[in-house]
Amino acid sequence: MIAVHAYQILLGKKSGKGDAGCYNPGKLSAGELEALAEYQGKLLKSDLSAVKTWVSGRPSNFDPEQDLEPILASGVTVPPTAPVNVFTDYLRARTKADTVHIRAIASLYQTVLEIERDGDRLQEEFAFYIGLGLPVYIGQLKLPGTDETMLAVGRQLAAQTCPSPFETDAAAWQIAGRKIWNWGEKNLHIRDEKVLASELLREPDVKAELPRLRKLPAQRIAVIGHSFTMGLHWSSPSSFVPIVIDIFRRENPKVEFKQFAAGGLTASRAKQRFYQSVLDWKPDRVLLVVMTRTDEDYAVLKQLGEGFGALGIKTSMFDEVHDPASVKPDTVERAVKVARVAGIEIIEVGSVLSSAPDRAKFVCLDGIHMTEPYHRLMAKEWLKFLIRGRG
């Protein structure tokens, strides 16, 4: 918590945002504050078995003088109205958990509010705390986790939190809570792609497809996609791609998959970043889930389809993925038209998504990414296409 607060003091100095009293460097220079963040990074990469042994009071190879004690001796003060202390007080008032458990969860909220370090530092903290046997989300403390509850809590916390170098309004606290809850369950394997795959395999319509799935010949399937295809995102326990991959891993491991993914992936970036790597892997089939935002993207989408097709690689894409960012008129229709000209097979799921009973629950709190109901439905639709070739 001390090192994260030091990093956030730096954020405040660089951005000019945040209360100067709440994010006060004291006598520490920018270089000394940066050093604290570096100590934390090294600490989180420590041998967990050695750390656990040291925590228990037994002889250990873990040396606290290297990375821990410099943080503790830094003199950085975290004031009562800083987010981590505000959330600590909230948990103390509502649970009987001990201080160490409360502080572990509160520190995750402290980091996640920054947003920018979700994919690295926050995930390192999750791994470290889980490795030490600490709780990582409020569900483990028997607190509720609905979006509505988190917004109500957010309103309380926002009123108590000092101005910070990042958003700390009610909505920011709500999204922070949803992220920590979902990533907590994912990292603890309470709900992840394996759990969702198991649930889908028990559903009658999926069970009916298993005999055909098991008969599919050995083949390689590459997936080139944006964040809707990535399992790491907080909006859902996983995405439809890892779910389907896990189903095949259990039922027909002769079918191999490889993901080539990046957030915000456009057709142009996909070609630049992944095209040659995909060719080197020598797939039999390719699924494209990329954005088309510019004329160049449409031209490159055509090039991708024709390039793969010339090598005998069957390429497909969905007619619609319900990307909220596709607001420009005819964006989807133009992409489908270009794809068909390029020989890309269209998987028609748009009408299925639009008529789904729970479609109102598809979009998560950030207004962009998709929740579990969406990914469950997409997993089923892609699975049917892979088994039956239904376009």
Summary of the structure (lengths in Angstrom):
residues: 391
radius of gyration: 23.7
end to end distance: 51.5
largest distance: 68.9
contacts: 1265
relative contact order: 0.08
helix: 56%
strand: 8%
